[in-house]
Amino acid sequence: RIPDVGPAAFKEFLKYLYTDEVSEEALSSMADSLLTIADKYGVSTLQAICEESLEQNLTVDNVCEMRALAETRNAKFLSSACAAFVNANAAEVLETEGFKTISQDMPQVAVSLFKAYVQGMSCTGSKRKREEPEAGSSCKKRHAGPRASSPSSDDFFGSGV
């Protein structure tokens, strides 16, 4: 028995090792488990495939869970994709059970999402439009003036957290 994964996921992992292929069906049903196995055994090609699949299927309801998975499995691409998704959908994400759960169970992940959100706001100077800085640029270059308003932790976490 392999901890952290079920037999179906491990079977798909072995299949990948022998064929260098993973089915769309397997990705749609168990990309998170395959990512866990790929990280555990250092199969970076499968890890990249799983990260891309999970990124393509991010939703308001699963983004916090995916960010937690990314943080625990050294999935930097997925982690960045989750941060960008939260930046674009912060108001909705903050209302989900996933965000409430992650705030309680993995506060460091919630804080990292908050930092990404604030970074996106500071680069645009607006609560309405948040975006990632362009490659090679900094917020100072893009926005020399002061921001219109600064977010508080209550804006992101709510006053009850």
C-alpha positions in Angstrom: 0.0 0.0 0.0 1.2 3.5 -1.0 0.1 6.2 1.4 -1.6 9.4 0.0 -2.9 7.8 -3.2 -5.4 5.2 -4.2 -4.8 2.1 -6.3 -6.4 3.6 -9.5 -4.1 6.6 -9.4 -1.0 4.4 -8.8 -2.0 2.2 -11.7 -2.2 5.3 -13.9 1.2 6.4 -12.6 2.7 3.1 -13.6 1.0 3.3 -17.0 2.6 6.7 -17.5 6.0 5.4 -16.5 5.8 2.7 -19.2 4.1 4.5 -22.0 4.9 8.2 -21.3 1.1 8.9 -21.8 -1.7 9.8 -19.5 -5.3 9.7 -20.7 -7.6 12.8 -20.6 -10.0 10.7 -18.5 -7.3 10.0 -15.9 -6.4 13.7 -15.8 -10.0 14.8 -15.4 -10.7 12.4 -12.6 -7.4 12.2 -10.7 -4.9 14.9 -11.7 -4.5 15.9 -8.1 -3.6 12.3 -7.0 -1.3 11.9 -10.0 0.4 15.2 -9.1 1.0 13.9 -5.6 2.6 10.7 -6.9 4.6 12.6 -9.5 6.0 14.9 -6.9 6.7 12.1 -4.4 8.7 10.1 -7.0 10.3 13.0 -8.9 8.6 12.5 -12.2 8.7 16.1 -13.4 7.1 15.5 -16.8 4.0 14.0 -15.3 3.9 16.7 -12.6 3.9 19.4 -15.3 1.1 17.7 -17.2 -1.0 17.4 -14.0 -0.3 21.1 -13.1 -1.5 22.2 -16.5 -4.6 20.1 -16.3 -5.5 21.4 -12.8 -4.8 25.0 -13.9 -7.2 24.6 -16.8 -9.9 23.4 -14.5 -9.6 26.0 -11.7 -12.9 27.3 -10.4 -13.9 29.7 -7.7 -14.9 26.7 -5.6 -11.6 24.7 -6.0 -8.9 27.3 -6.3 -8.1 27.3 -2.5 -7.8 23.5 -2.4 -5.6 23.6 -5.5 -3.3 26.3 -4.0 -3.0 24.1 -0.9 -2.1 21.1 -3.1 0.4 23.2 -5.0 2.1 24.5 -1.9 2.4 20.9 -0.4 3.6 19.4 -3.7 6.2 21.9 -4.9 3.9 22.8 -7.9 5.1 26.3 -8.7 3.2 26.7 -12.0 -0.1 25.7 -10.3 0.6 27.9 -7.4 1.1 30.9 -9.6 -2.0 30.1 -11.6 -4.0 29.9 -8.4 -2.7 33.3 -7.3 -3.6 34.8 -10.7 -7.1 33.2 -10.5 -7.7 34.6 -7.0 -6.6 38.1 -8.2 -9.2 38.0 -10.9 -11.9 36.5 -8.8 -11.2 37.6 -5.2 -14.6 38.6 -4.2 -16.2 35.3 -5.1 -13.3 33.2 -3.8 -13.5 34.9 -0.4 -17.1 33.7 0.0 -16.3 30.0 -0.6 -16.1 27.3 2.0 -12.7 26.4 0.5 -11.3 29.8 1.6 -12.8 29.5 5.1 -11.3 26.0 5.4 -7.9 27.0 4.1 -7.8 30.0 6.4 -8.3 27.7 9.4 -6.4 24.6 8.4 -3.5 26.2 6.4 -3.3 29.9 7.3 0.1 30.2 5.6 -1.6 29.4 2.2 -4.3 31.9 2.9 -1.7 34.5 3.7 0.2 33.7 0.5 -3.0 34.2 -1.5 -3.6 37.5 0.3 -0.1 38.7 -0.5 -0.6 37.8 -4.2 -3.9 39.7 -4.1 -2.3 42.8 -2.5 0.6 42.6 -5.0 -1.9 42.6 -7.9 -3.7 45.6 -6.4 -0.5 47.5 -5.7 0.6 47.1 -9.3 -2.6 48.5 -10.7 -3.6 50.9 -8.0 -7.2 49.8 -8.2 -9.5 47.5 -6.4 -11.5 46.9 -9.7 -8.6 45.9 -12.0 -5.9 43.6 -10.7 -3.2 42.1 -12.9 0.2 40.5 -12.7 3.2 42.8 -13.4 4.7 42.3 -16.8 7.8 40.2 -17.0 10.9 42.3 -16.1 8.8 45.2 -14.8 8.2 46.3 -11.3 5.2 48.0 -9.7 7.2 51.2 -9.2 7.9 51.5 -12.9 4.2 51.0 -13.8 2.6 53.1 -11.1 4.6 56.0 -9.7 1.7 57.7 -7.9 0.1 56.6 -4.6 -2.6 54.0 -4.7 -6.2 55.1 -4.5 -6.8 53.0 -1.4 -5.0 50.3 0.6 -6.7 47.0 1.4 -6.9 45.8 4.9 -6.8 42.2 6.0 -10.6 42.5 6.6 -11.0 43.1 2.9 -9.5 39.7 2.1 -10.1 37.5 5.2 -13.3 39.1 6.6 -13.5 40.4 10.1 -14.2 37.0 11.6 -10.9 35.4 10.7 
